[in-house]
Amino acid sequence: MKRIQGWGNTETDYPVPASARDYLEKVVGKPHQVKNVSLDELIKKVPLTRLSPHSLINPDPEQRLRHARGQSLNDWIDMYDGLINTFPDGVAYPESDADVRALVEYALKEKVNLIPYGGGSSVVGHLTPPLAGPPTLSVDLTKMHQLTHLSEENLEATFGAGVSGPQLEARLKQQGYTLGHFPQSWEYSTLGGWIATRSVGQQSYHYGRIEPLFVKGHLETPAGPMDLPHFPKSAAGPDLRHLVLGSEARLGIITQATMRIRPLPEEEHFYAAFFPNFEIGVEAVRKIAQSELGLSMVRLSDPQETETTFQLSGEERLVNLAKMGLNLFGVGDERCMLIYGLTGAKAKNRLADRQLSQIVRAHQGMMIKFYLGEAWMEKRFLTPYLRNTLWDLGYALDTLETALPWEKIQTGHKAILDAISQAIENENEPVLVFSHISHVYTNGGSMYVTYLFRRSPDPQQTLTHWQKMKGAASQVITALGGTISHQHGVGIDHKPFLGIEKDPLSMEILKNTFKTVDPDQMMNIGKLVDTK
Ligand SMILES: Cc1cc2nc3c(=O)[nH]c(=O)nc-3n(C[C@H](O)[C@H](O)[C@H](O)COP(=O)(O)OP(=O)(O)OC[C@H]3O[C@@H](n4cnc5c(N)ncnc54)[C@H](O)[C@@H]3O)c2cc1C
């Protein structure tokens, strides 16, 4: 069963090894004992619904609690520490376009704010109902998960927008195909959510981000149904799919999407390599990206992330042996781990692997073709469960991300990490902060930063600490000319920074588009841009 507090399901656990606990105590200090609020206490906070009855709407308090937040750190503080103060007034589970249309019509008539809900994996506050204003209805799309069409001739498949990653891949796999979109939240996130937030899968280097995979779709908007046209390619004016991609529900509810699919790959492998330091590693990765080798994934961890990965593995003996071996080859304490993926035809993979090895060797790197790459692959959807166990131990963990041109990656890395670690330094609160470069492009790469700090016995203080770190990092990112989000979207958390990366006219175009489609302002109000 899906957890109400934390990530994933209640059956899966990722224990923190004893050696890792010692490491964390050494780096960020002994955790405080912090008690989580019980489910009963949370349910008691859910107020009476303000919605008039409708056959598709469920006003049950537990269902409303389950749809009240996503996975951002302030969502966690709300849910675990009981700071939550807004809830949807009801939850609807439509099963067809007609059901969704009926809910939109109901919302128009009753003046209700609609928030579509996919997997609830948003990490930027997309799903939080507003504190003031009209009642909110959460529209959970997960009953709309059917594969309705698959064309082997055109390599396209149409699904209901509520289909989750595992459901979608299982149905395609039965017929020998894949979408290849694997965000780390794959276990629970949905097709509609991926489109609405412009998500990026871990193997985007081979399969592409969600944008090129999205062929056409159907939306139910306040202004009426909207069908995106379908051509192999078109030059007939701006491509309106790009209005829907990243629209964060401000335009309407995506009910169906047709996606570009591929035959299952002939083979797939994940391997590792190590570089003596981050500077050399970044140079090697830039060379790899600009040589367009045909890899499916490239991920370069900085020294702190490399060390933390070793410590959290719990494989003390193996790690010590690996470190001894790497030291012998001149890869010492500043070591950086590269994980790379090969997906597709054997001959293409063999060539890409050979070319990559040459670049690694030319940059004083060392290839490791056993264990590490496959271990990363096997645990890639399990790793988010670590956040649950760390939280229970007394540690809060959050991530943020940007994309920067190559010329700013080194300075940006230092500036962002310094901003986070210095944000609460004067409160004597150390922070463990590390990052990796992934999703590389010829002109730059995305930087994904993880930071871990102690929960405070006072949840308001945990929230303030997080706000200071997130705020400081966001300011540095935008001052550097980086994007406020390479993959997580805008929601509430990034909204103050959107106007820095888009000019005033672009912001006006966005606002006016949303107002045209949603003149009564009833689609996920308060998210992405202010339209009031
Ligand atoms: C552990 C973890 C790992 C993650 N890893 C990645 C990653 O690797 N790459 C990445 O890109 N993101 C990642 N994310 C962020 C998140 O998973 C993505 O933003 C994802 O696309 C959200 O999908 P969802 O179905 O969960 O949407 P939700 O969280 O339910 O909703 C997100 C937004 O989309 C809107 N929405 C959802 N469905 C529809 C619909 N049918 N029509 C219109 N609007 C809709 C919602 O109203 C909301 O505004 C991660 C999150 C977590 C918690």
The ligand as a Gaussian input file, in Angstrom:
#p B3LYP/6-31G(d) Opt

LIG

0 1
 C       12.036000      10.132000      -5.420000
 C       11.756000      11.046000      -6.573000
 C       12.544000      10.969000      -7.698000
 C       12.292000      11.813000      -8.786000
 N       13.054000      11.676000      -9.903000
 C       12.773000      12.431000     -10.992000
 C       13.525000      12.259000     -12.190000
 O       14.409000      11.410000     -12.280000
 N       13.187000      13.040000     -13.260000
 C       12.180000      13.951000     -13.201000
 O       11.919000      14.603000     -14.200000
 N       11.472000      14.138000     -12.068000
 C       11.725000      13.400000     -10.976000
 N       10.989000      13.567000      -9.830000
 C        9.889000      14.553000      -9.807000
 C        8.511000      13.966000     -10.227000
 O        8.527000      12.569000     -10.156000
 C        8.130000      14.403000     -11.632000
 O        7.855000      15.801000     -11.617000
 C        6.937000      13.648000     -12.239000
 O        6.843000      13.990000     -13.594000
 C        5.604000      13.924000     -11.557000
 O        4.676000      12.962000     -12.032000
 P        3.395000      12.560000     -11.165000
 O        2.553000      11.663000     -11.986000
 O        3.811000      12.056000      -9.846000
 O        2.684000      13.965000     -11.029000
 P        2.046000      14.636000      -9.738000
 O        3.090000      14.825000      -8.699000
 O        0.812000      13.938000      -9.340000
 O        1.670000      16.079000     -10.332000
 C        2.656000      16.972000     -10.742000
 C        1.989000      18.142000     -11.491000
 O        1.460000      17.651000     -12.717000
 C        0.045000      17.873000     -12.764000
 N       -0.567000      16.710000     -13.409000
 C       -0.435000      15.405000     -13.075000
 N       -1.161000      14.648000     -13.916000
 C       -1.768000      15.494000     -14.803000
 C       -2.666000      15.332000     -15.890000
 N       -3.089000      14.135000     -16.264000
 N       -3.078000      16.447000     -16.548000
 C       -2.649000      17.680000     -16.202000
 N       -1.801000      17.887000     -15.165000
 C       -1.372000      16.808000     -14.481000
 C       -0.393000      18.035000     -11.324000
 O       -1.574000      18.784000     -11.209000
 C        0.806000      18.757000     -10.754000
 O        0.710000      20.124000     -11.059000
 C       11.237000      12.763000      -8.714000
 C       10.441000      12.821000      -7.564000
 C       10.697000      11.975000      -6.502000
 C        9.822000      12.041000      -5.295000

